[in-house]
């Protein structure tokens, strides 16, 4: 079953990558946006190194590392956001990745941060949209890591706990908690004022 699942995830991964490339080609980013996306990714990366809660088996809750990419996506749209997320994912490899399979690499390091860039999918003109977009982004971020946990790291689950529950608890209590905290901050930020400065 594991091999079939891996092949299936590999196909889905390829579709995600191809659709991003097409989207990127159709929605050209300005040089300024590219530079800003890189800066935002760098800020996210630095924040990801500051862990508020550290788990013994690696990972933990980082200091709002998801926030910059999600905010950038809300301000500049999802293509810019996903690009910033992709750069963030690539930068996170500097922290010594744990890679056992190409699909696991994508699920753990590339797709979760790209997913954060989808925060601006529904637009940002109402508070509801500014909460729903990031909620979806965080859900996809956690889901990607959750899948990796189930398929590739099930062996780490405690004896009386299945891989699915283990991965859900682990990723929910790390990425999930951080994501919810970031959404709370996004909800209270003076967004319209930020948008004015962003467009200036």
N, C-alpha and C positions, 0 to 999 in steps of 0.2 A: 504493500500500500504506500509505503514511504516514497518509493521511486516514482510511482504514478503521480503522487501529490507534488513531488519535486518537478516533474516534467510539466505538469499543469501550471504550477507557479512560475516556471520558466517561460511558458508561453504568455501568461498574463504579464509578466515582467517586460517581455519584448514589446507587447502591445502598448504598455504604459510609456516605455522609452520612445517608441515610434510616434505615438500621439503627441508627446511633449515636443519632439523635434518639429513635427508639422505645425503645431501651435506656435512654436518659437519663430518659425519661418513666416507664418502668416501675420504675426503680431510683432513686427520689428521693434526692438527696444532702442531708445536713444542711447548715445554714449554716456550721457549723464546718468541715465537709469541703470546702465550696466555697472558703472563705477559705484553707484549707490547700493546696488544689489550686492556687490562684493564687500562693501563696507558693512552692510547690515549682516551679511553672512559671517564676517569676521567678529562682529560684536556678539552674535549668537554663539559662535564657537568659544570665545573667551568666557561667556556666561556659562556655557555647558561644562567648563572645567571647574567651575566653582560649585561644588556639591554641598547642598544643605544637609541631605541625608545620604549616607553612603552604604550600599549593601555589601555584605561580605563577598558575594559571588560576582562583584562588579556591578556597575550601574548605580542608580540611586535617583534622588530628586535634585535636579540642578537649579541654579538660580535664574528662573524665568528665561531660559535659553530659547524657548519657543516664541517668546513675545516679539522680538524684532522682526522676524520673518512674517509673522501673521499681521503685524501692524503695517509693514511694508506692502503686503498684498492688499490690505484694505485701502491703502492710500494710492497705490499705483496699478492695481489690477492683478489678476491671477497669473498671467504670463510672467510678469516681473517678479511676483511672489515665489512662483515655482522655481524660477531661475536662481533667486537668492537662496531658496531652500536647497537646491542642487549644489550650489557652491558651499553652503554650510555643511552638507553631507560629505563633500570631498575634503573640506578642511578638517572635519572630525576624524579623518583617517590619520592625521598627524598625531593623534593621541594614542596610536597603537591599536589598530583594529584587531578583532578576533575573528578570523575568517576561516570557515571550514568548507564552504561551497559558494560558487558564484551567485546562486539564487539567495542564499542566506546573507551574502554580502549586500545585495540590493535591498533585501527586506529589512536588514538591520541598520544599514548606513546611508542608503541613498533615498529610498522611497519615503521613509518616515519624515525626513526633513523636507523633501519635495512636497509631501502632503500638506505641510504647514502653509505652504504658499498658496493653497487653495482657499485660504481664509476669505479672500475677496471675491469668491465665485458668485455670490448673490448680490454683489455691490455693497455700498456702504452708506447709502443715504438715510437709512433708518437704524435705530438702535437694535431692532429685532434682527435685521440683516447682519449687523456687526457682531451679533452674538451667534446667530445660526451658522454663518460661514466658518468662524473659528471652531465652533463645536464640531462641525463636520470634519474640519482639518485635523483636529485633535483625535477624533474618533478613528480616522484613517491612519494617523500616525501610530496610535496604540495598536490598531488592528494589524498593521504591517509587522510590528515587533512581536505581537501575539502569535501571528502565523509562523514566524521564524522560530519562536519558542516552542511551539507545538511540533513542528516538523523536524527541527534540527537540534533542539535542546531538551527534548522530552526526557532524556536519560538523567537530567539533573533533578527531576521531580522527586520529592520525598516518596518513600515506599508506598504509603497508603493514599497518595494523592496522584491523580492522573495528570498527564502532560497538559491537557486543556485547562484544567483548573489551576494548575501551577503557573502556567504562562499568563493566564488571565489575572491572577492575584499579583504576580510579579510585575507585569507591565502596567496593570491598572494602578498599582500603588506607587509606581515610579512615574512613567510618562503620563499616565492618566491624571494623577494628582497635580503634577506640574502644569499640565494643560489646563485643568480647571482653574488653577490659581492665575494663570495668564489670561484666561477669558474674563475672570473677575476684574483684573486690572484693565483690560481692554474696554470693559463695560463702564468703568468710572473715569477713563481718560477723557479730557476735553477734546473730543475727536474733531469737531468742526474747526477749532482753532488750529489743530495739527494739520488738517487738510489744507487750510489757507496757506500755512507756511510751506507745505509740501509742494503746492502748485506755484509758489512764488518763484 
